[in-house]
Amino acid sequence: MNRILVLVRHGQSDWNLKNLFTGWEDPDLTGKGVAEARAAGKSLKAHGLSFDRAFTSNLVRARRTLQLVLAELGTPDLESERDRALNERDYGVLSGLNKDDAIRRWGDEQVDLWRRSYDVRPPGGESLKDTVARVLPYYCQKILPAVLGGRRVIVAGHGNSLRALIMVLDGLTPETIPELELATGVPLVYRLKPDSTVGSKEMLNPKCITA
């Protein structure tokens, strides 16, 4: 039985290019981001992967990435389920700010604490812990049952919403998960066992995840 789950972070967005905190703001993909999404689709196709179910966030950069991937796979009409539960972490007052400007305003130590700690929120925003608490119930209620039912599932998401999923799949701790970096547009393929643990994990591009 297929129990395939593919995670892919959206391609580069306009605000990624400008080094801005994005969060729940809604910039589109850059030309490079479009190319990354298409390359992800080509890579999945080359590995013989296709999908029965697709999930994504409410934000255009993830939705468009998914559309481009599915188009490359020849399944542009596959219905996707969109939900704010898969949105990026809300960066609160940091949203829309250049990261270097934020450091000048609040200091490197404070900005790094907001970005890299597990449970410290920027003012008006979410911590990674908050993001995990939002993403995991959706995973358990919607995504995991589809995978365990034999569906081939793709999730197009964001750096922090995907961190939440990887934390569970890979058994990472609150101490290690904040340092995990996800490259844009690089598919991560999980094959799950019947008990929902990971049987195998493969990255389809050497651009990689680093911790």
N, C-alpha and C positions, 0 to 999 in steps of 0.2 A: 504493500500500500504506500502511495505517496504521502509523505508528511513533510512537505517542503515549505519553508518560510524564508523569504528573501527580504532583507532590509536594505534600503538605499536612501542615503541622504540626498536631498535636493541638489541640483546643480548650482553653480555659483550664482548668487543674486547680485543685483545692483549694489545693495548695501554691503554684502561681503566684499565686493571690489573696493568700496570706499572705506572699509574698516570701521563700519558702524555697528553698534549694538542693534539688533533687529527685533528679536522677540516676536510679539504679536503684530508688529507692523507688517505691511504687505507689499514689499517690492517684488518686481518680476525678475526673471532670469536674465543674465547677460548673454551675449552671443556665446561666450565660453560655456556658460551654464547650459545653454541649449545643446551645444556640442557634447558636453559631458553626459547629459541625459540620453542623447541618441547613442553615444558610445556604450553606455550601460545597457541599453536595449540590444545593441549588436552583440555585446559580450554574452548576455543571457541567451540570445538566440544561438550563438556559436556553441554554447554548452548544452543545447537541446532543451532549454527550460522554457516553459510557457505557464500560464496561470489561469485558474478558475475563479479566484477571488482577489480583489484589490482593495486596499485601504489607504487612506491618506488624510491629511489635515484639512482645515478650512482655508489654508493660506495658499496663495496662487503659486508660489515658487515650488511647493511640494506637489500641488495638483498638476501643474504643467509638466513637471518632471515625470510624473506617472503617465500622463498622456503621451509624452514623447517616447517613453520606454515601450508602452503598449503598442504604439504605432510601428515601432521598429520590429516588434514581435508579430505584427500582422493581426493584432487583436484590438484595434482602436476603439471598438464598440463595447469592450468588456466593461460592465457597470462597476463603478467604484463606490465604496462607502466612505463618505467624508465626515469627519467629526472633530470638534475642537479639542477633544481629549488627546489627539495626536499633535496638537499645535506645539510650536516651540515654547520653551520657557519664557514667561513674561519677565522682561528685564526692568519693568517699572520706570523710574526716573532716568535710567540709563538708555532707554529705547530711543534710537535716532541720534545718539551722541557718538562722535568719533572716539575710539577707545583711547587714543593718546590724549584727547581733550579731557576725557573723564579722569585720567590719571593726573593731569595737571590740576584739576579741580579738587579731587578728593584724596589724591596721593596713591602711589602704586600699591602700598600695602592694603589699603581699604578696598580698592577696586579688585585686587587679586583675591581678597577674602570673599567679596560678592561673587566673583566668577568661579572660583575654584573650591570653595567650601561646599559641603553637602547640605547644610541646613541653615545657612545665613542668607536672608533675603535682602536684595537691594530695596530701598524705599519704594513702596507701591508695587513691588514685583513678587516673583516667586523664587524660592530656593530650588535647588535640584531635588531636594526631598519632596517639596510640594509637587514638582513635575512628575516624579515617580508615583506619588499618591494619586495623581490624576490619570496617568497612562496605564498603570497596571490593572485596575479594575476593567478597563476597556479591553485590554489584552486578554484577560481571563474570561470575559463574557462574550467577546466577539471573535477575536483573532484565533486564539488557541483552539476553541472548539472546531473551527473550520479546518485548521491544520490537522488536528487529531482525527477528524472525519475523513481525511484523505484528500482534502483540497490542496492545490498548489497555490500558495498565498504570497502576494507581494505587498509590502508596506513601504510607501514613499513618505518619509518624514523629515525630521530636523535633528540637529546634533544632540540636543538634550532629550527630546522625546524618544529617540532611538537609544540613547544611553540608558534610559529607564528599562527598555526591553532587553538590552544586552546585559544589564546588571542581573536580571533574573536568569536569562538563558545561560550566561557564563559563570554565574555564581560569584559575581564581584561584590566587594564590600563598599560601604559608604566611604571608606578611606581611599579606596583605589579608583572608584568610578569617576570622580570629578576630573581626573587627569587623562581619561580616555579621549582621544581625538579621532574624529571620523572625517575622512576625506569626502569631498563632494562628488557625487555621481559614481560611487564605487559599490557595486552590489556585494552583499555579504549573504552567503547561502547557508542556511541551517537545514539539516535533516534531523527530525525529531524522532525519538523512540515513543512507543505507545504510552509510556508513563510521563511524557512531556519533557523528559530530559534530552540533552543534545547527543545525537549519535555521531554527527560529523558537522564540521564548519569549514567553509571555504570562501576565501576572498577571490573575486574574479579579476582583480587588477592589483599589481604590486604597489600601487599608490597607498594603500594600506591604512589600517588602524594602528595607532601607536599608543602605548600607555606610559 
